[in-house]
């Protein structure tokens, strides 16, 4: 059958597509951009379905079944990253489950066909319209979607006419998809935007969203604003920092960026993580004076693709995919950067498991991994997942593998960035010991450079006592005396 006929036959309304979901199914719903029509239609079958397990990596907006009372029909499992899309309450309240997984090992149990792993019955994601050969693109946000589509028994997609095409392994054929649902592009007017903001019950959230909203590109407003309107003020502020829509980074971030730039020799290959402050650094111009940089990164940071356009990133000195900027997603990029990546042979997107594979990361000499952390203890144990012990607020992302791969690279470095304090300055992010239950994202054996607004701590090759001195020197001055006292207890007779 010609792919055009096959496409027409499979093109249905969302309500028709989700009829393929049965009670007891395991349904994977993709990472950004998360489909909108299919989950809504699935929720509409609440009274018909029972025991459907929904699995989501980093939800970008709250699903209806996140609310109490949906448990008979839908259960929730979050994998990889809690995110800011309404999933934190269900994990806090233990109404959902969490799957701790590394990007590179995400699908290994399925690929190895381990018999205790439940199958993926249905996968939902977004794709571009087919090209002349019947291939759809996953747009600027591939992540692990191609692999999931091949593992799932049934694939349901929403067709996004704004999705770009890239080089790399960023495609799927019409024949591999079971149902298509058209989701026409929408541009939100200023009036519609103001109505959403004015309707928010939370005054602080309303103020924060009003400050952010007009910096969001019109073609992305429908992606973000309805979901942001369900968040509180601090969550909106955190979201704006991650996605680069805050008005102006705080001075501490600029200082951290200057210290990080000093650690990056010309010819390095960069990975920049999605947390703050790391994701903000390329947009601050701190790398603009470098030469022949490369990119091998799980996701982009705002301003990273701009470095390709400026000629700062050439990839000439890369050993692995020389001359190419290799990523799995452009999610934190500006729309201008995403359009620049469209059909650009300099930029290639590959499956996340391929990009973060430790061997592939280490294949580039002078690989530099730049990520953020929530806290670090005096032995060098780094957490980017939990606060106040075991409360999950984030996840691993690709940080562990990318950091380990960079440190393992010839001439490579693993850089961990963090502000020295949290909660308005009353809590030190450099602690003597982590609280019970804290998740260790990067083990102390791989701890390398730690950067705060007070300087650079160099940990690799250092003893506990030496590490403690290094870290205390970059802690906030208000906490140094107490940290020294704790270090004496921990590491001296």
Steps between C-alpha positions, in 0.01 A plus 500: 500500500625849414593688819260784410205261499624342821523843664145591397369168631670549837400868541222517762368728777671463839189339649519228236876446542485439876246221452808285440582534873358214709457450872824374654720660231827675568497835319820705448442872438802673356726766639472853355313586293240292681195434281188685613205356306574132563536519882184711521311243292643220714380675815155518338484120520530506880174315560584226245860420593650333806860457617669688216857579603616831356877549487652842438851642500486857632137601443478852359146558622265335754296209368137470617583174676758672717204606717377273781208277408625370166686200643256232382545606140856632482818456701803724457867413470755778450836406354828682466396848622216628720498832316275796569186382321289417801657163585668603825179483711420143395853389589496698827164346591611152386209473258742421218816298449844603378736307275866589567671446169800615303442623146745251354336206680139615461400236248753227575252276691264513199774451241643209701145362534519449874185311587412704810466826303142580391466579130435848364150459362447853368734791430378856440715780356509781242655488152523715189290431189658237271756605241489391136631156601250447780735578788391716795745690717492524879579868454753676717430273796595140424601377846414126517186511285636303205601211725171504690305496172688187394444326833130581536226272368288800393619850402263799506628838384387859471614674183672830571537707184758726666744215575838538333712234333858434596788280396595198710258218589195721550224330299226236494309360201123518458489119501636494858211711633151365575293820521556863407313792657523845344581775751497825297748769606348770718630848579374655820408868482598748771133521599472123545822502699373777730172312556692189612717700738209703641318175574773367728385477864851527644605864516874430524479256209303754299769762557782260408326380184421853388872581529595196293219464245592765247851361471358169377494484119142510359535157337592349839231665711254214457777260598562669832249760622197279581728273701687784671166644609457191719830555683588717800738796497824325604441219249440750218818683598697174493349406163595839355861450610523151348349607167682834485199730527602685816566874462862503612709233671607589850858629540612173665425313177714734293787458745466121485507523120826694505663238723374218277636670188849497655480119520426451129799490263459575130408187308292350783176316429216620721202346667275747681228370731144622530501607865586841636746664500667283233232542231533880517872518430516485117248783475715724721775516238765343725612262222495752216877557502585130475619331181411170331265374768289191439159387625405153625204562730183325610303821450575852394521799729374839394779656291688174431383466138570871453867414557485281188357788299767737636780261404613451860392135472662331201557147627831489311687341790237239587598134474139378497269648232759763401357821363152422634307631799347182648196516730184310583275806540487876443238552768659792685594681177332815378262471205763684293754229587252222425427650158875527436533126571233412240664291225840630610772237438712647781248382760408134557247348741541145628323282755571611854640157590759544223593856589549440873667160465813534715728351235369739234539800730856400590588450133552875462828628641466806725134428564352746753176424681328800664207420728318642800447350844270553795769425758838333558652359816860540619606164355380602151167316480273699268120499492294659226180316592394543862476766769469477879581131489295287266247745352516456124473828310702424187677192361819376342450604139816408314726658761662189653610346171604828342700602806669160526571493128656846510722418798604177324588687180864577424541858626132507600336675793177470696376837626223526759342844544289613791413817684652491848166530680132416461167606656588868491846451643406311818625159381848412377512282190844377611429275797711292735287192433184442302182431691374142515323400180684740270550363150862510384502596133878509453714291733796657675744294293402706195479838672725740311452878490234671712420864423304750710493879488793488745741310278611158378559191713716230341421158648633230268812341649437655844450336842196559721688765697621674186154486342345648812743794486433554131123495543496716811700762310215536245214474751312811607707683767211480750530120508876446484567497876234235562621291206857512634377383839314209337802414287715472813251251646477297181860482383734563793568312827 
